[in-house]
Amino acid sequence: MHVPFLDLKAQYSALEKPIQDAVDRVLRSCAFASGPEVEAFEKMFAAYCESDHAVGVSSGTAALELLLRAHDIGPGDEVITVANTFFATAEAISLVGATPVLVDARESDALMDPARLDAAITKNTKAIIPVHLYGQPADMDAVLDVAKASDILVIEDSCQAHGARYKGSRAGSLADAGAFSFYPGKNLGAYGEGGAVTTSNADIAERVRQLRDHGSPKKYEHAVIGRNDRMDELQGAILQVKLQHLDAWNEARRSHANSYRDRLEGHVALLEEQRDRESVYHLFIARVPNRESVQGALRDAGIATGIHYPIPIHLQPAYGGTDLGRFPVSEALASDILSLPMFPELTEEQISYVAETLRAVV
Ligand SMILES: Cc1ncc(COP(=O)(O)O)c(C=O)c1O
């Protein structure tokens, strides 16, 4: 049996007609830059995230960067995030000229450890970016408590958590603002690059709208130096179609995660899903000490896997890369995490085959 890590073609064949209609509509209009399709998607996505505003941008990285800039965060400022994340979380902080300050992840769920935040805060700290990694919201009450005590902004990196819930509320509505990525492999993926900011702060939404469009409040008038970080109309039209299916896709992912758990618990170490959260399982992670040989054996059995991520932020060459031992939990995770096949169209047969094969080789 062959089990791909991700199967975007299966999703496209189910939606071929409405997607082609949406693409055709944009091509016929010949309006390609941000316009009515993006606006319609923004309204839908804000409602979906239970947030007052959504602003479509060119990527998740742009969403993070523009949010930091909209809050005037820049050189001399520090922004706290977690060592176990995708590079772009820290990169966005560096892109605005601020300094990323890292804290370790925690063992149970591999997410930001809020117990480490107090020690990381200085007089220069302006924001905290918890990351809802793998689809599970971070421990937001604990993060927000620390932030409130020091009057610090909280931006959710929701790039892997479209539709996830924390105590009943959606990712992206839990703090001052949220940043989403629509990279094609995400739970809600564009057919190209894309991202969005969510916030219930009308001023910040307006600032992000200007910043994504050359700092322009109206055509050919430029209030500030911005960027060209607009979402394009093709992505806006395609995402409107796909958003209607997101809840069903997330439900399928959650059901697959349960099947994996039923088959693997007691045999393979797994990350915990916390009681008060609803993860949308962008990724399903197992922890295997002999990862290289396990990954090889799975590959030989026709099963594709991934590693998210093999190098924690502080060990990335771009950040010096020499601080080994500084964040032991993130380093341990980087050395033994393995992402198993996870996508809505995965079948029970495939899950059972992956789990049985993994149990035999771990
Ligand atoms: C946690 C996290 N943050 C930020 C990003 C950046 O998003 P994008 O690739 O759309 O720039 C990603 C996407 O890969 C991500 O997974």
The ligand as an SDF file (V2000), in Angstrom:
LIG
                    3D

 16 16  0  0  0  0  0  0  0  0999 V2000
    3.7010   28.2210   12.5000 C   0  0  0  0  0  0  0  0  0  0  0  0
    3.8860   28.9720   11.2120 C   0  0  0  0  0  0  0  0  0  0  0  0
    4.1320   30.2890   11.2590 N   0  0  0  0  0  0  0  0  0  0  0  0
    4.2800   31.0140   10.1280 C   0  0  0  0  0  0  0  0  0  0  0  0
    4.1740   30.4430    8.8840 C   0  0  0  0  0  0  0  0  0  0  0  0
    4.4130   31.2700    7.6650 C   0  0  0  0  0  0  0  0  0  0  0  0
    3.3980   31.2060    6.7290 O   0  0  0  0  0  0  0  0  0  0  0  0
    3.7070   31.3810    5.1550 P   0  0  0  0  0  0  0  0  0  0  0  0
    4.4530   30.1860    4.6880 O   0  0  0  0  0  0  0  0  0  0  0  0
    2.3550   31.5140    4.5250 O   0  0  0  0  0  0  0  0  0  0  0  0
    4.5020   32.6330    5.0230 O   0  0  0  0  0  0  0  0  0  0  0  0
    3.8920   29.0700    8.7870 C   0  0  0  0  0  0  0  0  0  0  0  0
    3.7140   28.4280    7.4770 C   0  0  0  0  0  0  0  0  0  0  0  0
    4.4210   27.6320    6.9980 O   0  0  0  0  0  0  0  0  0  0  0  0
    3.7650   28.3110    9.9850 C   0  0  0  0  0  0  0  0  0  0  0  0
    3.5270   26.9950    9.9350 O   0  0  0  0  0  0  0  0  0  0  0  0
  1  2  1  0
  2  3  1  0
  2 15  2  0
  3  4  2  0
  4  5  1  0
  5  6  1  0
  5 12  2  0
  6  7  1  0
  7  8  1  0
  8  9  2  0
  8 10  1  0
  8 11  1  0
 12 13  1  0
 12 15  1  0
 13 14  2  0
 15 16  1  0
M  END
$$$$
